[in-house]
Amino acid sequence: MKLLLENWRKFINEEYEPITTLRIFDFDETIAHTRSETRVKAPDGSEATLRDQKEFEEYMNAAAAKEGVEAFDAVDALMELGYQIDLSDFSIVKDPDEITVITDILRNFPENSKTYIMTARRGNSISAIIDYLDEIGIDAGEIRVIATQGDSKGDVMATMMAQKIMKDTGKSNINKIEYYEDSQKNIDDVLLKVCNSEQLMDIKPSDFELVIYKVANIGGEYKLEKIAC
């Protein structure tokens, strides 16, 4: 949590220089495929082992609907209702396979850009992600890692834009966001809260762009699908 707060504080306190491109990368199934599992025991005693993000999202969505939970990330609310949700695999980077179509992009840091990894993992995973970047030869010093801690990525990106208002224009200094993500749920959320947000209309620069690259695993080969705002 301390690392999360320090990264967020650094972002807010940075100088208000224009940002040509803000690059945001998801981690799991975007930068690396891992063997992480989520183990769940429901209040009725039933147990489940969720082996990938698709199984995780399906289980959590069904449990949230059953319990009347409306949070974007239902984990904390379900745990308060008695669900035992073991996320310990996600405090480490477990048996990773590098997804090179993404890491080849991540390794290059264009001028006037800032690079973030934004993960739905909790804050205790940040050090493990930084260590993994070092292991595969990516300069982690050029990257900020943000754990969204249950908040939606669309909400976090909207907050990032609102925190960086230029005093002379009243507009955000974030001119372009490139977002790399495998989860359609997260992509839809970002399209809603950044691309189509009425709340951001007054602070978006006139030339603002949001470009999303969906990471698709097609027969074991990862490909990028471009989605423009």
ABEGO torsion letter per residue (X at the ends): XAAAAAAAAAAAABBABBBABBBBBBABGAABBBABBBBBBBAAGBBBBBABAAAAAAAAAAAAAAAGBABABAAAAAAAAGBBBBAAAAABBBGBBBBAAAAAAAABBBBGBBBBBBBABBAAAAAAAAAAAAAAGBBAAABBBBBAGGBBAAAAAAAAAAABBBAAAGBBABABBBBBBABAAAAAAAAAAAAABAAAAAABBAABBBBBBBBBBBGGBBBBBBBBX
